[in-house]
């Protein structure tokens, strides 16, 4: 999975995430978690749009970013690095045949119903959360 390094900074009520390798790609949130979740979405949209224009962005290694004077200054002012997974959604659903334990599937369906989601939407949401947590 491709990951981009971003910088999180701010204070309670106003956190921001910026991507040194993605000019203009930023995200905000009231807390660190919301800013991170918004950063995943912003990165996917930014890369999708950039690729549509014919450009192929390439994330730098963290070692290279640390040698960048602008990045170094932001970190010195209190910013922290985040590894943000690249998830490019294109709005085209595809069918996937998966096998699950019958009891697990029943629990998924019950949880989806309580959440007001379809099974597919529930599983997609759970997958996004798991990917974000593993980054």
LUMVEXBA-126218 format. One record per residue (C-alpha): residue in three letters; z, y, x; residue number from 1. Coordinates in nm, 2 decimals. Layout:
+-----+--------+--------+--------+-----+
| res |     c3 |     c2 |     c1 |   n |
+-----+--------+--------+--------+-----+
| ala |      Z |      Y |      X | NUM |
...
+-----+--------+--------+--------+-----+
This chain:
+-----+--------+--------+--------+-----+
| res |     c3 |     c2 |     c1 |   n |
+-----+--------+--------+--------+-----+
| unk |   0.00 |   0.00 |   0.00 |   1 |
| unk |  -0.09 |   0.34 |   0.13 |   2 |
| unk |   0.20 |   0.59 |   0.16 |   3 |
| unk |   0.19 |   0.96 |   0.24 |   4 |
| unk |   0.48 |   1.14 |   0.40 |   5 |
| unk |   0.60 |   1.44 |   0.20 |   6 |
| unk |   0.88 |   1.69 |   0.25 |   7 |
| unk |   1.15 |   1.74 |  -0.01 |   8 |
| unk |   1.35 |   2.06 |  -0.01 |   9 |
| unk |   1.53 |   2.29 |  -0.25 |  10 |
| unk |   1.86 |   2.30 |  -0.43 |  11 |
| unk |   2.00 |   2.16 |  -0.76 |  12 |
| unk |   1.78 |   2.27 |  -1.04 |  13 |
| unk |   1.48 |   2.35 |  -0.82 |  14 |
| unk |   1.35 |   2.08 |  -0.58 |  15 |
| unk |   1.00 |   2.08 |  -0.44 |  16 |
| unk |   0.79 |   1.83 |  -0.27 |  17 |
| unk |   0.49 |   1.92 |  -0.05 |  18 |
| unk |   0.24 |   1.70 |   0.14 |  19 |
| unk |   0.15 |   1.83 |   0.48 |  20 |
| unk |  -0.18 |   1.62 |   0.47 |  21 |
| unk |  -0.27 |   1.73 |   0.12 |  22 |
| unk |  -0.31 |   2.11 |   0.10 |  23 |
| unk |  -0.21 |   2.24 |  -0.24 |  24 |
| unk |  -0.05 |   1.91 |  -0.35 |  25 |
| unk |   0.30 |   1.99 |  -0.46 |  26 |
| unk |   0.55 |   1.87 |  -0.72 |  27 |
| unk |   0.87 |   2.01 |  -0.86 |  28 |
| unk |   1.18 |   1.87 |  -1.03 |  29 |
| unk |   1.53 |   1.96 |  -1.14 |  30 |
| unk |   1.68 |   1.70 |  -0.91 |  31 |
| unk |   1.56 |   1.49 |  -0.62 |  32 |
| unk |   1.46 |   1.19 |  -0.83 |  33 |
| unk |   1.25 |   1.39 |  -1.08 |  34 |
| unk |   1.08 |   1.57 |  -0.79 |  35 |
| unk |   1.00 |   1.23 |  -0.63 |  36 |
| unk |   0.86 |   1.09 |  -0.95 |  37 |
| unk |   0.65 |   1.40 |  -1.00 |  38 |
| unk |   0.53 |   1.37 |  -0.64 |  39 |
| unk |   0.40 |   1.02 |  -0.70 |  40 |
| unk |   0.19 |   1.14 |  -0.99 |  41 |
| unk |   0.08 |   1.46 |  -0.81 |  42 |
| unk |  -0.03 |   1.27 |  -0.51 |  43 |
| unk |  -0.24 |   1.02 |  -0.71 |  44 |
| unk |  -0.41 |   1.30 |  -0.90 |  45 |
| unk |  -0.48 |   1.50 |  -0.58 |  46 |
| unk |  -0.63 |   1.21 |  -0.39 |  47 |
| unk |  -0.84 |   1.10 |  -0.69 |  48 |
| unk |  -0.98 |   1.46 |  -0.73 |  49 |
| unk |  -1.03 |   1.49 |  -0.35 |  50 |
| unk |  -1.22 |   1.16 |  -0.34 |  51 |
| unk |  -1.44 |   1.27 |  -0.63 |  52 |
| unk |  -1.54 |   1.57 |  -0.42 |  53 |
| unk |  -1.65 |   1.33 |  -0.15 |  54 |
| unk |  -1.36 |   1.37 |   0.08 |  55 |
| unk |  -1.14 |   1.08 |   0.20 |  56 |
| unk |  -0.79 |   1.20 |   0.29 |  57 |
| unk |  -0.61 |   1.02 |   0.57 |  58 |
| unk |  -0.23 |   1.04 |   0.60 |  59 |
| unk |  -0.09 |   1.10 |   0.94 |  60 |
| unk |   0.18 |   0.88 |   1.09 |  61 |
| unk |   0.53 |   1.03 |   1.07 |  62 |
| unk |   0.53 |   1.06 |   1.45 |  63 |
| unk |   0.23 |   1.29 |   1.44 |  64 |
| unk |   0.38 |   1.49 |   1.16 |  65 |
| unk |   0.70 |   1.55 |   1.36 |  66 |
| unk |   0.48 |   1.71 |   1.63 |  67 |
| unk |   0.33 |   1.95 |   1.38 |  68 |
| unk |   0.50 |   2.30 |   1.43 |  69 |
| unk |   0.49 |   2.38 |   1.05 |  70 |
| unk |   0.64 |   2.05 |   0.95 |  71 |
| unk |   0.90 |   2.08 |   1.23 |  72 |
| unk |   1.00 |   2.42 |   1.10 |  73 |
| unk |   1.03 |   2.30 |   0.74 |  74 |
| unk |   1.25 |   2.00 |   0.85 |  75 |
| unk |   1.46 |   2.24 |   1.07 |  76 |
| unk |   1.52 |   2.45 |   0.75 |  77 |
| unk |   1.67 |   2.15 |   0.57 |  78 |
| unk |   1.37 |   1.96 |   0.44 |  79 |
| unk |   1.36 |   1.58 |   0.45 |  80 |
| unk |   1.08 |   1.34 |   0.48 |  81 |
| unk |   0.99 |   1.12 |   0.18 |  82 |
| unk |   0.75 |   0.82 |   0.19 |  83 |
| unk |   0.55 |   0.85 |  -0.14 |  84 |
| unk |   0.33 |   0.56 |  -0.25 |  85 |
| unk |  -0.03 |   0.64 |  -0.34 |  86 |
| unk |  -0.10 |   0.52 |  -0.70 |  87 |
| unk |  -0.43 |   0.63 |  -0.83 |  88 |
| unk |  -0.46 |   0.58 |  -1.20 |  89 |
| unk |  -0.81 |   0.63 |  -1.35 |  90 |
| unk |  -0.74 |   0.58 |  -1.72 |  91 |
| unk |  -0.94 |   0.26 |  -1.74 |  92 |
| unk |  -0.73 |  -0.02 |  -1.87 |  93 |
| unk |  -0.82 |  -0.37 |  -1.75 |  94 |
| unk |  -0.70 |  -0.71 |  -1.88 |  95 |
| unk |  -0.49 |  -0.92 |  -1.65 |  96 |
| unk |  -0.39 |  -1.27 |  -1.72 |  97 |
| unk |  -0.03 |  -1.33 |  -1.59 |  98 |
| unk |   0.21 |  -1.62 |  -1.64 |  99 |
| unk |   0.58 |  -1.55 |  -1.73 | 100 |
| unk |   0.87 |  -1.76 |  -1.84 | 101 |
| unk |   0.88 |  -1.76 |  -2.22 | 102 |
| unk |   1.23 |  -1.63 |  -2.23 | 103 |
| unk |   1.15 |  -1.35 |  -1.99 | 104 |
| unk |   0.85 |  -1.26 |  -2.21 | 105 |
| unk |   1.07 |  -1.24 |  -2.52 | 106 |
| unk |   1.31 |  -1.01 |  -2.34 | 107 |
| unk |   1.02 |  -0.79 |  -2.22 | 108 |
| unk |   0.89 |  -0.77 |  -2.58 | 109 |
| unk |   1.24 |  -0.68 |  -2.72 | 110 |
| unk |   1.29 |  -0.41 |  -2.45 | 111 |
| unk |   0.94 |  -0.27 |  -2.51 | 112 |
| unk |   1.01 |  -0.25 |  -2.88 | 113 |
| unk |   1.35 |  -0.07 |  -2.83 | 114 |
| unk |   1.17 |   0.17 |  -2.60 | 115 |
| unk |   0.89 |   0.23 |  -2.85 | 116 |
| unk |   0.63 |   0.10 |  -2.61 | 117 |
| unk |   0.37 |  -0.17 |  -2.62 | 118 |
| unk |   0.41 |  -0.47 |  -2.39 | 119 |
| unk |   0.14 |  -0.34 |  -2.16 | 120 |
| unk |   0.29 |   0.01 |  -2.14 | 121 |
| unk |   0.63 |  -0.13 |  -2.08 | 122 |
| unk |   0.51 |  -0.35 |  -1.79 | 123 |
| unk |   0.31 |  -0.07 |  -1.64 | 124 |
| unk |   0.61 |   0.16 |  -1.65 | 125 |
| unk |   0.83 |  -0.11 |  -1.49 | 126 |
| unk |   0.57 |  -0.17 |  -1.22 | 127 |
| unk |   0.55 |   0.20 |  -1.14 | 128 |
| unk |   0.93 |   0.22 |  -1.11 | 129 |
| unk |   0.95 |  -0.08 |  -0.89 | 130 |
| unk |   0.67 |   0.06 |  -0.66 | 131 |
| unk |   0.85 |   0.39 |  -0.64 | 132 |
| unk |   1.18 |   0.22 |  -0.56 | 133 |
| unk |   1.03 |   0.01 |  -0.28 | 134 |
| unk |   0.88 |   0.31 |  -0.09 | 135 |
+-----+--------+--------+--------+-----+
